Amino acid sequence: LTDDFKVARNTYAECIKFITDECDKAAELLPVVQSGVNDGRATKGAALALKARMLLFAASDLYNTEVFPGYAHPEFLRYTDGNRESRWQAAKDAAKAVIDMNQYQLYKANPGSGDDVSQNIIELFTLKKTEEDIFVKYIGPLADTRGYGRYTTPNGYGGVSTITLIGELVDDYEMSDGSNFSWNNPVHAAEPYKNREPRFYANVLYEGAKLKPRPANAVGYDPVGVIQAGVWQKWENNAMVEVWGLDTRKGVFAPHNGGYTGYYSRKMLDITVNQAFDPQTVPWRYFRYAEVLLNYAEACIELGQDEEARTYINMIRARAGQPPITESGTALRDRYRHERRIEMSLEDHRFYDVRRWVIGPEAYHPIHGVNIVYKLLPDRTTATEPTITPFVVGDRKWVKASYYFPIPRTEMEKNDLLAQNPDYN
C-alpha cells in the first residue's frame, strides 16, 4: 500500500533492450528440447525466436520513421537516434541464431513430383507435433480454449462460422504457375478455383470444395460432402425459385451462423472431429520455423542482400510447390510481403505486419466476397457450373490512431506521469 505507482514511461529503445536481454537470459537457462511432462514448455529456440520477432519489429518502419509528426514524446513510440541498418542487422543475426541451432526444419520441405503438397500443408497445421514447431500450445480434449474448430467450421457442418475469409485474402493466393490471380482475366474469372497454388486448396473452403461427410441431419441434402456457398435457381410450379446452399445465410441449417463472403477457412481444421459437439485438439503454433526464415529474409531485403533473401523465401515456396521468385529491390520486398501474408495467414501476424509496415490505408478498405449463382437456363434447367462474381461485403477504413493501442484510461487516471499514445483522448 505504500508503493509509489507513479512511474514514467520508458523509451521505446529501453523497452526493446529489456525484452531482448530477457530473451538472451532465458535462452541461456532453457533446454534445447523439452520432453515428458515438460513437453510444450519454452525452449532455447522459443526464447531466441521471440527475440528475432521482437528485433524484426524494432527495425520496421513504424518504429523508425515519423508517423505522428508533432507528437510530444516520439521517444515512447520509436527510435529517435542510432543507425537503422544496425537494427536490421540485429534482426538478421537473431533469426540466424535460430537457424544455426539446426534444431528445426520445414515440414516436408522438398515434395516430390507425385506428392500431394496440399495434404502436406494440411498435416502441418493439424498434426500434434512436427519438426517445424518451435513453441506450441497444446490443447486438451476438455479445453479447446481457442474454440478454433467450432468457430471455423461452416454452419452446414454444425459450426458457427465466426472465422471466415475475405475475398482479398483468397484472391492473393497465386495460380499454380506462380502468376497472380485476377478477376480481370476472363479465364480466371470463369473458373476462379481452378489451377490455384497448393496452399489455396489446403487453406480455403470454396464453392464445391470437398471437405468431409455431412452430419446425419444434413447428409440427405449433400451425400458427397462439399461446400455449398451458393444459390441454385430452379423452375418449379411455373416460377423460378431459389434454393440456397447448406453453408449460406439462407440455408436450412442455422442460417444465422453462415458466413458473408462465400468462403470459409480450412487451415488448422481437423476434419476427423465433429466440431458441432466435440473440441478439436490441434495445437496452436506460436512460433514455427517458416516464420524464422521469413524474418531472416525480410532483414536481408532491407539490408540490400537480395540473393540471400530469395534463397530463404524460395525454401518456403518450394515446400508449397510454387516456382522460385526472381525479383530484386522494391519488387522483391512487395513479393516477400505477399508471400508472408499467404504463408502466415490466420496465425496472428497480419494485424501486426500492417502496422509495423505502416500500410494501414492500403490494407483497410471495403472488403469483398463472392456471389455464387447456378443460373436458370433458357430451357428452364439449372446450370451445373456456377457464375461467380465478387461484390462488396462491407466497408472498412483506416483510423491512424490504430497504429498503436491506447493506454487504458484506468491506468492514466492512476498515474499522471504517463503520456497517452497519439490521437487518443
TARAZI-V798930 format. One record per residue. N is the residue number from 1. RES is the residue in one letter. SS is DSSP state (H for helix, E for strand, C for the rest). Layout:
[[N | RES | SS] [N | RES | SS]]
This chain:
[[1 | L | C] [2 | T | C] [3 | D | C] [4 | D | C] [5 | F | C] [6 | K | C] [7 | V | C] [8 | A | C] [9 | R | C] [10 | N | C] [11 | T | C] [12 | Y | H] [13 | A | H] [14 | E | H] [15 | C | H] [16 | I | H] [17 | K | H] [18 | F | H] [19 | I | H] [20 | T | H] [21 | D | H] [22 | E | H] [23 | C | H] [24 | D | H] [25 | K | H] [26 | A | H] [27 | A | H] [28 | E | H] [29 | L | H] [30 | L | C] [31 | P | C] [32 | V | C] [33 | V | C] [34 | Q | C] [35 | S | C] [36 | G | H] [37 | V | H] [38 | N | H] [39 | D | C] [40 | G | C] [41 | R | C] [42 | A | C] [43 | T | C] [44 | K | H] [45 | G | H] [46 | A | H] [47 | A | H] [48 | L | H] [49 | A | H] [50 | L | H] [51 | K | H] [52 | A | H] [53 | R | H] [54 | M | H] [55 | L | H] [56 | L | H] [57 | F | H] [58 | A | H] [59 | A | H] [60 | S | C] [61 | D | H] [62 | L | H] [63 | Y | H] [64 | N | C] [65 | T | C] [66 | E | C] [67 | V | C] [68 | F | C] [69 | P | C] [70 | G | C] [71 | Y | C] [72 | A | C] [73 | H | C] [74 | P | H] [75 | E | H] [76 | F | H] [77 | L | C] [78 | R | C] [79 | Y | C] [80 | T | C] [81 | D | C] [82 | G | C] [83 | N | C] [84 | R | H] [85 | E | H] [86 | S | H] [87 | R | H] [88 | W | H] [89 | Q | H] [90 | A | H] [91 | A | H] [92 | K | H] [93 | D | H] [94 | A | H] [95 | A | H] [96 | K | H] [97 | A | H] [98 | V | H] [99 | I | H] [100 | D | C] [101 | M | C] [102 | N | C] [103 | Q | C] [104 | Y | C] [105 | Q | C] [106 | L | C] [107 | Y | C] [108 | K | C] [109 | A | C] [110 | N | C] [111 | P | C] [112 | G | C] [113 | S | C] [114 | G | C] [115 | D | C] [116 | D | C] [117 | V | H] [118 | S | H] [119 | Q | H] [120 | N | H] [121 | I | H] [122 | I | H] [123 | E | H] [124 | L | H] [125 | F | H] [126 | T | H] [127 | L | C] [128 | K | C] [129 | K | C] [130 | T | C] [131 | E | C] [132 | E | C] [133 | D | E] [134 | I | E] [135 | F | E] [136 | V | E] [137 | K | E] [138 | Y | C] [139 | I | C] [140 | G | C] [141 | P | C] [142 | L | C] [143 | A | C] [144 | D | C] [145 | T | C] [146 | R | C] [147 | G | C] [148 | Y | H] [149 | G | H] [150 | R | H] [151 | Y | H] [152 | T | H] [153 | T | C] [154 | P | C] [155 | N | H] [156 | G | H] [157 | Y | H] [158 | G | C] [159 | G | C] [160 | V | C] [161 | S | C] [162 | T | C] [163 | I | C] [164 | T | E] [165 | L | C] [166 | I | C] [167 | G | H] [168 | E | H] [169 | L | H] [170 | V | H] [171 | D | H] [172 | D | H] [173 | Y | C] [174 | E | C] [175 | M | E] [176 | S | C] [177 | D | C] [178 | G | C] [179 | S | C] [180 | N | C] [181 | F | C] [182 | S | C] [183 | W | C] [184 | N | C] [185 | N | C] [186 | P | H] [187 | V | H] [188 | H | H] [189 | A | H] [190 | A | H] [191 | E | C] [192 | P | C] [193 | Y | C] [194 | K | C] [195 | N | C] [196 | R | E] [197 | E | C] [198 | P | H] [199 | R | H] [200 | F | H] [201 | Y | H] [202 | A | H] [203 | N | H] [204 | V | E] [205 | L | E] [206 | Y | C] [207 | E | C] [208 | G | C] [209 | A | C] [210 | K | E] [211 | L | C] [212 | K | C] [213 | P | C] [214 | R | C] [215 | P | C] [216 | A | C] [217 | N | C] [218 | A | C] [219 | V | C] [220 | G | C] [221 | Y | C] [222 | D | C] [223 | P | C] [224 | V | C] [225 | G | C] [226 | V | E] [227 | I | C] [228 | Q | C] [229 | A | C] [230 | G | C] [231 | V | E] [232 | W | E] [233 | Q | E] [234 | K | E] [235 | W | E] [236 | E | E] [237 | N | C] [238 | N | C] [239 | A | E] [240 | M | E] [241 | V | E] [242 | E | E] [243 | V | E] [244 | W | E] [245 | G | C] [246 | L | C] [247 | D | C] [248 | T | C] [249 | R | C] [250 | K | C] [251 | G | C] [252 | V | C] [253 | F | C] [254 | A | C] [255 | P | H] [256 | H | H] [257 | N | H] [258 | G | C] [259 | G | C] [260 | Y | C] [261 | T | C] [262 | G | C] [263 | Y | C] [264 | Y | E] [265 | S | E] [266 | R | C] [267 | K | C] [268 | M | C] [269 | L | C] [270 | D | C] [271 | I | C] [272 | T | C] [273 | V | C] [274 | N | C] [275 | Q | C] [276 | A | C] [277 | F | C] [278 | D | C] [279 | P | C] [280 | Q | C] [281 | T | C] [282 | V | C] [283 | P | C] [284 | W | E] [285 | R | E] [286 | Y | E] [287 | F | E] [288 | R | E] [289 | Y | H] [290 | A | H] [291 | E | H] [292 | V | H] [293 | L | H] [294 | L | H] [295 | N | H] [296 | Y | H] [297 | A | H] [298 | E | H] [299 | A | H] [300 | C | H] [301 | I | H] [302 | E | H] [303 | L | C] [304 | G | C] [305 | Q | C] [306 | D | H] [307 | E | H] [308 | E | H] [309 | A | H] [310 | R | H] [311 | T | H] [312 | Y | H] [313 | I | H] [314 | N | H] [315 | M | H] [316 | I | H] [317 | R | H] [318 | A | H] [319 | R | H] [320 | A | C] [321 | G | C] [322 | Q | C] [323 | P | C] [324 | P | C] [325 | I | C] [326 | T | C] [327 | E | C] [328 | S | C] [329 | G | H] [330 | T | H] [331 | A | H] [332 | L | H] [333 | R | H] [334 | D | H] [335 | R | H] [336 | Y | H] [337 | R | H] [338 | H | H] [339 | E | H] [340 | R | H] [341 | R | H] [342 | I | H] [343 | E | H] [344 | M | C] [345 | S | C] [346 | L | C] [347 | E | C] [348 | D | C] [349 | H | C] [350 | R | H] [351 | F | H] [352 | Y | H] [353 | D | H] [354 | V | H] [355 | R | H] [356 | R | H] [357 | W | C] [358 | V | C] [359 | I | C] [360 | G | H] [361 | P | H] [362 | E | H] [363 | A | H] [364 | Y | C] [365 | H | C] [366 | P | C] [367 | I | E] [368 | H | E] [369 | G | E] [370 | V | E] [371 | N | E] [372 | I | E] [373 | V | E] [374 | Y | E] [375 | K | C] [376 | L | E] [377 | L | C] [378 | P | C] [379 | D | C] [380 | R | C] [381 | T | C] [382 | T | E] [383 | A | C] [384 | T | C] [385 | E | C] [386 | P | C] [387 | T | E] [388 | I | E] [389 | T | E] [390 | P | E] [391 | F | E] [392 | V | E] [393 | V | E] [394 | G | E] [395 | D | C] [396 | R | C] [397 | K | C] [398 | W | C] [399 | V | C] [400 | K | H] [401 | A | H] [402 | S | H] [403 | Y | H] [404 | Y | C] [405 | F | C] [406 | P | C] [407 | I | C] [408 | P | C] [409 | R | H] [410 | T | H] [411 | E | H] [412 | M | H] [413 | E | H] [414 | K | H] [415 | N | C] [416 | D | C] [417 | L | C] [418 | L | C] [419 | A | C] [420 | Q | C] [421 | N | C] [422 | P | C] [423 | D | C] [424 | Y | C] [425 | N | C]]
